[in-house]
Amino acid sequence: MSDSTGARQPRAQEVLRLGNRAFPPGQPLVMGIVNRTPDSFFRPAVTWDEAEAMERVHRVIADGADIVDVGGIPAAPGAEVDVAEEIRRTAGFISAIRARYPQIVISADTWRHETGRAVCEAGADLLNDSWGGYDPRLAEVAAEFGAGLVCAHAGRQQPRTRPFRVAYADVMADVLDQVQRLAERALAAGVQRDRIVIDAAHDFGKNTWHSLEVTRRLAEMTQTGFPVLVSVSNKDFVGETLGLPPEQRLPGTLAATAICAWHGARIFRVHQVAESRQVIDMVSAIRGDRPPARAVRGLA
Amino acid sequence: MLTAAALCPAPPLLARELTGADPVVPELRQACLDAATELVRSAPDVVAVVGTADQTRAFGARGTLDLAAYAPALGRGGRDGAAPPRSADPLPLPLGLGCRLLDQAGYVGQFVLQAVSEQASAAECAALGASLADAASRVALLVMADGSARRSLKAPGYLDERSFAFDTQVTDAIRDGDMAALLALDAGLARELMATGRPGWQVLAGALAGQRAAGLIRYRDDPFGVAYLVATISPAHEPTTTSGRERG
């Protein structure tokens, strides 16, 4: 938060609570993406079928995901998905995950409070709103259910719109201002402080230069004390930076993931869980947050 | 006079926190703790801990084991955490590990912490051992000493076939209480085999001079190509009270 002089004092990271789980600082979490959509940008429609989607849930958990993120609407513009259809795609599926995995943290990717209510009733622990609090009642739903809330920077974008000639005097300053304002609003709505997560929302309301800048300066977000979620997986800023299509963006994604981990991000929303887990664990050990799995070299 | 002696190896990985999530050598640590516990049970007035270091000198009992030299991340709160204060006079690793074993064994009495130079001759080591044994009426000796580090192709010093006969000679001497055999070890060969424990064994021999002794081998193995030997050595007047097991 800004104090009366406008200066920001770095705050230490604290325990993050999701569902009935408590995660200390220094334990980064992998959030595996499971899209219940026919038209997402990365491997479209592979989990449109519910059985295929549940197979993917099994796989991401086996690969080391701590959180499963279920979304029913792609970020990009396209065919309208109304509230009823979004709920139809996600709520029943979340119930099925909860029945199968009582302890896994379940996140729902939505900006709408009606959907938020339905998925919380189905067992979701975290409402992942990438669209910057477009629907202010979503925070009220999170508060009502004791759920977590992601407070993201989407610039001034409406949901499912692409950035058009966006410009910022200082993109990170804008990010910090918006996410902390949203966090304050969530607190005022009754969301528990230790369940609030902030997210720069790479590519949302940002061009590639902006997303590179927020990656470079991510430490300014972690210094707010709020846990930081990053969602960089296979995104266009990686593709534009390297000149590669979505299916060839894994190395670039992992590089960005490593930088975010180094800066202290706590949640990593990813498509490729196993690879991301290795990168995050490796950076965590370099930071000194995690011991090696087995160290004997030079110690015998 | 010596009430009992114990022999343990002193690899860094004896410190549980250095091997990461995997305990790696739990049996070795348990055998060392058993040996230290047996030592404490002999009701000594003082425990002398002996280990090889750069030079022969005593250390203050307030010295600390400085594991940060082996794992700088230990004891810090992560990347942004401050480094822990470094001890002005950190103990050589064998002495620090020995102190830790005695702490774990519940020993709260007096210590003598004695480093012995890797260059010390057999006669010097024996004299040092005799003086330690005379330090009090009841002295227990904890010798932290390692055998050859050249026992396999992946060993720290690669393979030297002479290691096997050398380490067997040491083990047999400990088991049989044959102190003369320990004093007769070839210091040059020990150096070539990276058997850093040679001075410690010879201190033990000096401390036991004139006493009949029997050794109980608790652990004997070389999981990383370094010979680790854990033993309890009982002077004839102090019979061994527990049984151990032998590996390798």
Boltz contact constraints between the chains, C-beta under 6 A:
constraints:
  - contact:
      token1: [A, 26]
      token2: [B, 78]
      max_distance: 6.0
  - contact:
      token1: [A, 287]
      token2: [B, 78]
      max_distance: 6.0
  - contact:
      token1: [A, 287]
      token2: [B, 79]
      max_distance: 6.0
  - contact:
      token1: [A, 288]
      token2: [B, 73]
      max_distance: 6.0
  - contact:
      token1: [A, 288]
      token2: [B, 76]
      max_distance: 6.0
  - contact:
      token1: [A, 288]
      token2: [B, 78]
      max_distance: 6.0
  - contact:
      token1: [A, 288]
      token2: [B, 79]
      max_distance: 6.0
  - contact:
      token1: [A, 289]
      token2: [B, 78]
      max_distance: 6.0
  - contact:
      token1: [A, 291]
      token2: [B, 20]
      max_distance: 6.0
  - contact:
      token1: [A, 291]
      token2: [B, 21]
      max_distance: 6.0
  - contact:
      token1: [A, 292]
      token2: [B, 20]
      max_distance: 6.0
  - contact:
      token1: [A, 293]
      token2: [B, 20]
      max_distance: 6.0
  - contact:
      token1: [A, 293]
      token2: [B, 21]
      max_distance: 6.0
  - contact:
      token1: [A, 294]
      token2: [B, 20]
      max_distance: 6.0
  - contact:
      token1: [A, 294]
      token2: [B, 22]
      max_distance: 6.0
  - contact:
      token1: [A, 295]
      token2: [B, 19]
      max_distance: 6.0
  - contact:
      token1: [A, 295]
      token2: [B, 20]
      max_distance: 6.0
  - contact:
      token1: [A, 296]
      token2: [B, 13]
      max_distance: 6.0
  - contact:
      token1: [A, 296]
      token2: [B, 24]
      max_distance: 6.0
  - contact:
      token1: [A, 299]
      token2: [B, 12]
      max_distance: 6.0
  - contact:
      token1: [A, 299]
      token2: [B, 13]
      max_distance: 6.0
  - contact:
      token1: [A, 299]
      token2: [B, 18]
      max_distance: 6.0
  - contact:
      token1: [A, 300]
      token2: [B, 11]
      max_distance: 6.0
  - contact:
      token1: [A, 300]
      token2: [B, 224]
      max_distance: 6.0
  - contact:
      token1: [A, 300]
      token2: [B, 226]
      max_distance: 6.0
